[in-house]
């Protein structure tokens, strides 16, 4: 249901760090609210997620952190969530599956965070789960060996990206195809400190790249990550005759397989065409939960998907014209999830087709401007036989099949006003139209001041929104509680027993207004940063 208004002040963070350079140490990193920064280089860090054009991270109109390829290589992890959870303002990543595994920005649930790979949406497997909090977050469809950097923007970015970017954006940037042939093979083995298989992980990956002709390059990547299910870890153990007890072995394991093939065609200095194909398969290796009934131990598999398959294809064109730069991309994401249930195997599907483009135009109007204009069309389709069109009467009296569809189109504009080297103002707005919820505007204003090389002060106001998902908006999409999770019905006279939690066609988009201000002072080996933010929330869906 929609709450009419929810007001929350989230937090503010202070981070102070001092480091001393040592010759034997290759790299020292500092984390703060805004940047994960290398101390061995003074080169600019360019980011592309916080605005419509590439900018230096210090002058980016947002609270943003950057994770480099070197940091990922030095600290091999079984999931990108293990790296992301170290970034200021990021929580989650505490387990391999389920709600605890999800990365959250500024305390907002994972479905408020938009995940991109090279600026393209990866789609969402969320609604293919029996329950929304089950399964994996869509972070691991790219091999770590391919990653150049990860940009993490905290705070609403709906003015550029629309719905799903209400809490922020994670953009995984992959490496460019080099002009010479090369490749790499990686193998990592993480061994637990205990005698059990608690978290044992094996990773392997193979990357090959190079030019096929003077104008055509390619990159191929394959990899496997296998994390063992926990063994021998007992949470509870009760054995009372005639009563049920339980014990659990801990986290589930998984086996992730990825393959990616990319071609870049650059006929001249103006045009670049890219074709990319991706495939991924995530298979659960669940831990078991055992229950004791009348002194007999019975094994019960944990919740979660048994197998999740992902396919993607994209075609993009980049151009550098005399008047500015342009980019247009068409891509498709497909998720198939198979689950073993008490009634047999089921398959759920999620499909997403997107065409989007933007144009950057610099011009002079009293002062320097860089304008970005763009648009997007998106079509979604969901087939979920476990949740949609169930053989129960929907409360609105309508009959539903197991397939849902929705279309969205949007236009956006952004203007970066450069008054001088010390003062930049970014203004933007996005207009979204959804075939079920109508129209929505998402404005943003952000000011960056750099009075000297060491000090940066930035702050702004931004509105965000999140449209209800296809399942949240459909009365025929229901999940049986099994007797749990229905405490919100107690004011209506509900006492106990099972119930169905169904979508609501009357839901309105969630809305937020975010205010933030912060500064960063960095000089020599001293770095101090502080950010305060406040969020007003409206129409919260629960």
C-alpha positions in Angstrom: 0.0 0.0 0.0 1.0 3.6 -0.4 1.8 5.6 2.7 0.6 9.2 2.1 3.8 10.7 3.5 7.0 9.5 5.1 9.7 11.9 6.2 13.1 10.7 7.1 16.5 12.2 7.8 19.0 9.5 6.9 22.4 10.5 8.2 25.5 12.4 7.7 29.0 11.0 7.5 32.4 12.3 8.4 35.6 10.6 7.2 39.1 11.7 8.1 42.2 9.9 6.9 46.0 10.4 7.0 48.4 8.2 5.1 52.1 8.0 4.7 53.6 6.8 1.4 56.0 3.9 1.5 58.1 2.9 -1.6 57.3 -0.8 -1.1 53.6 -0.2 -1.2 52.2 0.1 -4.7 49.0 1.9 -3.8 47.2 3.4 -0.8 43.5 4.1 -1.0 41.3 6.4 1.0 37.6 6.1 1.3 35.3 9.1 2.0 31.8 10.1 1.1 32.4 10.9 -2.5 35.6 9.2 -3.7 37.6 6.1 -3.4 40.8 7.6 -4.4 44.4 6.5 -5.2 47.2 8.3 -3.5 49.9 7.3 -6.0 48.6 9.4 -8.9 47.5 13.0 -9.3 45.8 12.4 -12.7 42.2 13.3 -13.0 39.5 10.7 -12.5 36.8 11.1 -15.2 33.3 9.9 -14.4 30.3 9.6 -16.8 27.4 8.6 -14.5 26.7 11.8 -12.5 25.8 14.0 -15.4 25.1 13.9 -19.2 28.8 14.3 -20.1 32.1 13.1 -18.8 33.5 15.2 -15.9 36.3 15.2 -13.4 35.1 13.4 -10.2 35.9 16.4 -8.0 33.5 18.6 -10.0 30.9 15.9 -10.6 27.4 17.2 -9.6 26.6 14.3 -7.2 27.9 12.4 -4.3 30.0 9.8 -6.1 32.7 7.2 -5.4 34.9 5.3 -7.8 36.3 1.8 -7.4 39.3 1.1 -9.7 40.3 -2.1 -11.5 43.5 -2.2 -9.3 41.4 -2.3 -6.1 39.3 -5.2 -7.5 42.4 -7.1 -8.6 44.1 -6.7 -5.2 41.1 -8.0 -3.3 39.4 -10.8 -5.2 35.8 -11.4 -4.1 33.1 -13.8 -5.0 30.6 -11.0 -5.7 30.9 -7.3 -6.6 28.7 -6.7 -3.5 31.8 -7.6 -1.4 33.6 -4.6 -2.9 30.7 -2.2 -3.1 29.8 -2.6 0.6 33.1 -1.0 1.5 32.1 2.3 -0.2 30.8 5.0 2.2 27.0 5.3 2.1 26.6 1.7 1.0 25.2 -1.2 3.1 24.3 -4.8 2.5 26.3 -7.6 0.8 26.2 -9.6 4.0 25.2 -13.0 2.5 25.3 -14.8 -0.8 21.6 -14.8 -1.4 18.3 -13.3 -0.1 17.6 -9.9 1.4 21.0 -9.7 3.2 22.9 -10.0 0.0 21.4 -6.9 -1.6 23.5 -3.7 -1.9 21.6 -0.6 -0.6 22.5 3.1 -1.2 21.9 5.4 1.8 19.7 2.7 3.5 17.2 2.4 0.7 16.2 -1.1 -0.5 18.0 -2.5 -3.6 15.1 -1.9 -6.0 15.8 1.9 -5.6 19.2 1.4 -7.1 19.7 1.3 -10.9 22.5 -1.0 -12.1 24.2 -0.2 -15.4 27.0 -1.8 -17.4 28.7 0.7 -19.7 25.6 3.0 -19.2 23.1 0.3 -20.2 20.5 -1.2 -17.9 21.0 -4.8 -17.0 17.3 -5.4 -16.6 15.9 -7.0 -13.5 15.4 -10.6 -12.3 13.6 -9.3 -9.1 10.0 -10.0 -10.3 10.9 -13.6 -11.4 11.4 -14.5 -7.8 8.6 -16.0 -5.8 9.1 -13.2 -3.3 10.9 -10.0 -4.1 13.6 -10.3 -1.4 14.7 -13.7 -2.6 17.4 -14.5 -5.2 20.4 -12.5 -6.3 20.9 -8.9 -7.1 21.9 -8.3 -10.8 25.5 -7.3 -10.1 27.6 -10.3 -11.3 26.8 -10.5 -15.0 30.3 -9.1 -15.8 33.6 -10.7 -15.1 35.9 -8.7 -12.7 38.7 -9.0 -15.3 36.6 -6.8 -17.7 36.1 -4.0 -15.3 37.9 -0.7 -15.7 36.1 1.0 -12.8 32.8 1.1 -10.9 31.0 4.4 -10.4 28.7 4.6 -7.4 26.3 7.7 -7.3 24.4 8.1 -4.1 21.1 10.1 -4.2 18.3 10.5 -6.7 19.3 10.5 -10.4 15.8 10.3 -11.9 16.5 13.5 -13.8 18.8 11.5 -16.1 17.7 7.9 -15.6 14.1 8.0 -14.6 12.4 5.4 -12.4 14.7 2.9 -10.5 17.4 5.5 -9.9 15.6 7.0 -6.9 18.3 5.9 -4.4 21.3 6.1 -6.8 23.1 4.4 -9.6 25.9 1.8 -9.9 27.6 2.0 -13.3 30.1 -0.8 -14.1 32.5 0.5 -16.8 34.3 -2.2 -18.8 37.8 -1.9 -20.3 38.3 -0.6 -23.9 39.5 -3.0 -26.6 43.2 -2.3 -27.0 45.0 -1.9 -30.4 47.2 -5.0 -29.8 46.4 -8.6 -29.1 46.5 -9.8 -25.6 44.7 -11.7 -22.9 44.8 -13.0 -19.4 43.9 -16.0 -17.2 43.0 -15.5 -13.6 42.5 -18.1 -10.8 41.6 -17.3 -7.2 40.9 -19.7 -4.4 39.6 -18.4 -1.1 39.9 -20.8 1.7 37.9 -20.4 5.0 39.8 -20.1 8.3 37.6 -22.8 9.8 37.7 -26.5 9.0 34.3 -26.4 7.2 33.5 -25.2 3.7 32.1 -21.9 5.1 32.5 -19.5 2.2 35.1 -21.5 0.2 35.3 -19.8 -3.2 37.0 -20.7 -6.5 37.1 -18.2 -9.4 38.6 -18.6 -12.8 38.4 -16.3 -15.9 39.8 -16.1 -19.4 40.0 -12.9 -21.4 41.2 -12.4 -25.0 41.2 -9.2 -27.0 42.7 -7.5 -30.0 42.3 -6.1 -33.6 40.8 -8.3 -36.3 41.5 -5.5 -38.9 42.6 -1.9 -38.7 39.1 -0.8 -38.0 37.6 -3.9 -36.2 38.4 -5.1 -32.7 37.0 -7.8 -30.5 37.0 -9.0 -26.9 35.9 -12.4 -25.6 35.5 -13.4 -21.9 34.5 -16.5 -20.1 34.5 -17.2 -16.4 33.2 -19.3 -13.5 32.8 -18.5 -9.9 31.8 -21.3 -7.5 31.0 -20.6 -3.8 30.5 -23.6 -1.6 27.5 -23.9 0.6 28.3 -23.6 4.3 28.8 -26.9 6.0 28.8 -27.8 9.7 27.6 -24.4 10.9 24.7 -25.0 13.3 22.5 -22.1 14.3 20.0 -24.0 16.5 19.2 -27.6 17.5 16.1 -28.6 19.4 14.9 -32.1 19.7 11.7 -32.2 21.7 9.4 -35.2 21.2 6.2 -34.2 19.4 7.5 -30.8 18.6 9.5 -29.3 15.6 12.9 -27.9 16.0 15.4 -26.7 13.5 19.0 -26.2 12.7 20.6 -24.6 9.6 24.0 -24.9 8.0 24.4 -21.3 7.1 24.7 -19.5 3.7 23.8 -21.0 0.4 26.4 -21.6 -2.3 26.3 -20.8 -5.9 27.9 -21.4 -9.3 28.0 -18.4 -11.7 29.1 -18.8 -15.3 29.5 -15.9 -17.7 30.4 -15.4 -21.3 30.7 -12.1 -23.2 31.6 -11.2 -26.8 32.1 -7.7 -28.0 33.0 -6.2 -31.4 34.0 -2.5 -32.0 34.0 -1.1 -35.5 35.7 2.3 -35.9 35.9 3.3 -39.6 37.1 6.8 -38.9 37.6 9.4 -36.2 33.9 10.3 -36.2 32.0 7.0 -35.9 32.1 4.0 -33.7 29.8 1.0 -33.8 29.6 -1.7 -31.0 27.9 -5.0 -30.9 27.9 -7.0 -27.7 26.5 -10.4 -26.7 26.2 -11.6 -23.2 25.2 -14.8 -21.5 25.1 -15.8 -17.8 24.0 -18.7 -15.7 23.6 -18.6 -11.9 22.9 -21.9 -10.2 22.2 -22.2 -6.5 23.9 -24.8 -4.3 21.7 -24.3 -1.3 22.5 -25.1 2.2 19.9 -27.1 4.0 17.7 -26.3 6.9 16.7 -29.4 8.9 13.7 -29.8 11.2 13.2 -32.3 13.9 9.8 -33.8 14.3 9.1 -36.6 16.9 12.9 -37.1 17.2 13.4 -37.5 13.4 15.6 -35.0 11.5 14.2 -34.0 8.1 16.1 -31.9 5.6 14.4 -28.9 4.0 16.0 -26.8 1.2 16.4 -23.1 1.7 14.4 -20.5 -0.2 15.8 -19.0 -3.4 16.1 -19.6 -7.1 17.5 -22.9 -8.4 18.7 -21.5 -11.7 18.8 -18.1 -13.3 19.7 -17.6 -16.9 20.5 -14.2 -18.5 20.9 -13.2 -22.1 21.6 -9.8 -23.5 22.4 -8.2 -26.9 23.2 -4.5 -27.6 24.0 -2.4 -30.6 25.3 1.2 -30.2 26.6 4.0 -32.3 28.8 6.8 -30.9 29.8 9.8 -33.0 31.9 13.0 -32.5 30.5 15.7 -34.7 31.8 19.2 -35.2 28.9 20.6 -33.0 29.0 17.9 -30.3 28.8 14.2 -29.4 26.0 11.8 -29.8 25.2 8.2 -28.7 22.3 5.9 -29.6 21.8 2.4 -28.2 19.3 -0.4 -28.7 19.5 -3.4 -26.4 17.6 -6.4 -25.0 17.7 -8.2 -21.7 16.1 -11.6 -21.0 15.9 -13.5 -17.7 14.7 -17.1 -17.3 14.5 -18.4 -13.8 13.7 -22.1 -12.9 12.7 -23.1 -9.4 12.1 -26.4 -7.8 8.9 -26.2 -5.7 6.7 -28.5 -3.8 4.5 -28.9 -6.9 7.4 -29.4 -9.3 9.7 -27.2 -11.5 8.5 -23.8 -12.7 9.9 -21.2 -15.0 9.5 -17.4 -14.8 10.6 -14.9 -17.5 11.4 -11.2 -17.6 12.1 -9.4 -20.8 13.2 -5.8 -21.5 13.7 -3.9 -24.8 15.2 -0.4 -24.7 16.1 2.2 -27.3 17.8 5.4 -26.0 20.0 8.2 -27.1 21.5 11.5 -26.2 23.3 14.5 -27.7 25.9 16.8 -26.0 26.2 20.3 -27.4 28.6 22.9 -26.0 27.7 26.5 -26.6 28.3 30.1 -25.3 25.5 32.2 -23.9 27.1 34.8 -21.8 29.1 31.9 -20.1 30.1 28.4 -21.2 27.3 25.8 -21.4 27.2 22.1 -22.1 23.7 20.9 -22.9 22.6 17.3 -23.0 19.3 16.3 -24.6 18.0 12.7 -24.9 15.2 10.3 -24.9 14.3 6.7 -24.1 11.7 4.1 -25.0 11.4 0.9 -22.9 9.1 -2.1 -23.1 8.8 -4.6 -20.3 7.3 -8.1 -20.2 6.9 -10.5 -17.3 5.7 -14.1 -17.3 5.5 -15.6 -13.9 3.2 -18.6 -13.5 3.9 -18.9 -9.8 2.7 -15.4 -8.9 0.5 -14.1 -11.8 -2.9 -15.4 -12.8 -3.2 -17.8 -9.9 -6.3 -20.0 -9.6 -7.7 -17.7 -6.9 -10.2 -14.8 -7.4 -8.4 -11.5 -7.6 -9.9 -9.0 -5.2 -10.8 -6.5 -8.0 -13.0 -9.1 -9.7 -10.9 -9.4 -12.9 -9.2 -12.4 -14.3 -5.5 -12.2 -15.1 -3.2 -14.3 -17.2 0.4 -15.1 -16.3 1.8 -12.4 -18.6 2.1 -8.7 -17.9 3.4 -5.9 -20.2 4.2 -2.2 -19.8 5.7 0.6 -21.9 7.5 3.8 -21.0 8.9 6.7 -23.0 10.9 9.6 -21.7 12.6 12.9 -22.7 15.3 14.6 -20.7 17.5 17.7 -20.8 20.5 18.9 -18.7 22.5 22.1 -18.8 25.9 22.4 -17.2 26.7 26.1 -16.7 30.4 26.8 -16.3 30.6 30.3 -14.8 34.4 29.9 -14.4 36.8 27.3 -13.3 35.6 27.5 -9.7 31.8 27.6 -10.1 29.7 25.1 -12.0 25.9 24.8 -11.9 24.0 21.8 -13.3 20.3 22.0 -14.0 18.2 19.1 -15.4 14.8 17.6 -15.8 13.3 14.3 -17.1 9.8 13.8 -18.3 8.6 10.2 -18.1 5.3 8.8 -19.5 4.2 5.3 -18.4 1.2 3.6 -20.0 -0.3 2.8 -16.6 0.7 5.8 -14.4 0.8 8.7 -16.7 3.5 11.4 -16.6 6.1 12.4 -14.1 8.7 15.2 -13.9 12.1 14.7 -12.1 14.0 18.0 -11.8 17.4 18.5 -10.3 19.8 21.4 -9.5 23.3 21.0 -8.2 26.1 23.5 -7.5 29.8 22.8 -7.3 32.3 25.4 -5.9 36.1 24.9 -6.0 37.6 28.0 -4.5 41.1 26.4 -4.7 42.8 23.2 -5.7 42.3 21.5 -2.3 38.7 22.5 -1.4 35.5 21.4 -3.1 32.0 22.4 -1.8 29.0 20.9 -3.5 25.3 20.5 -2.9 21.9 20.4 -4.5 18.2 19.4 -4.6 16.8 16.6 -6.6 13.5 14.9 -7.0 13.3 11.1 -7.6 10.5 8.7 -8.3 9.9 4.9 -8.7 7.0 3.6 -10.6 5.4 0.4 -9.2 6.6 -2.7 -10.9 4.4 -4.8 -13.1 3.7 -7.2 -10.1 3.1 -4.4 -7.6 0.5 -2.9 -9.9 -1.5 -6.1 -10.7 -4.2 -7.5 -8.5 -3.7 -10.9 -10.1 0.0 -11.0 -8.9 -0.1 -12.7 -5.5 2.3 -14.4 -3.1 1.0 -16.8 -0.4 2.4 -15.9 3.0 2.1 -19.4 4.5 0.8 -17.7 7.7 3.7 -15.3 8.1 4.2 -11.7 7.0 0.5 -10.6 7.3 0.8 -8.6 10.6 -0.2 -5.4 8.7 -3.7 -6.8 8.4 -4.3 -7.0 12.2 -5.9 -3.6 12.3 -8.5 -5.0 9.9 -9.4 -8.0 12.2 -6.9 -10.5 10.8 -5.7 -12.9 13.5 -3.6 -15.7 12.1 -3.3 -18.2 9.2 -2.3 -17.9 5.6 -3.1 -14.9 3.3 -2.3 -13.7 -0.2 -0.2 -10.5 -0.7 -1.3 -9.1 -4.0 -0.6 -6.1 -6.2 -2.7 -3.0 -6.3 -3.7 -1.3 -9.5 -4.4 2.0 -7.6 -0.7 2.4 -6.5 0.9 5.7 -7.4 4.6 6.2 -8.1 6.8 6.7 -5.0 8.3 10.2 -4.9 11.2 11.7 -3.0 13.0 15.0 -2.6 16.6 14.9 -1.6 18.7 17.8 -0.2 22.4 17.4 0.3 25.5 19.5 0.9 29.1 18.5 1.5 32.7 19.4 1.2 36.0 17.7 0.6 39.5 19.0 1.5 42.4 17.1 0.1 46.0 18.3 0.3 49.2 16.2 0.2 48.4 13.1 2.3 45.5 14.6 4.2 41.9 14.1 3.1 38.7 15.2 5.0 35.2 14.9 3.7 31.7 15.5 5.0 28.3 15.1 3.5 24.9 15.8 5.0 21.7 14.7 3.2 18.0 14.8 4.0 15.2 12.9 2.2 11.5 13.5 2.2 9.5 10.5 1.0 6.0 10.3 -0.4 3.7 7.5 -1.4 5.9 4.8 0.0 4.9 1.3 -1.3 4.8 -1.4 1.4 
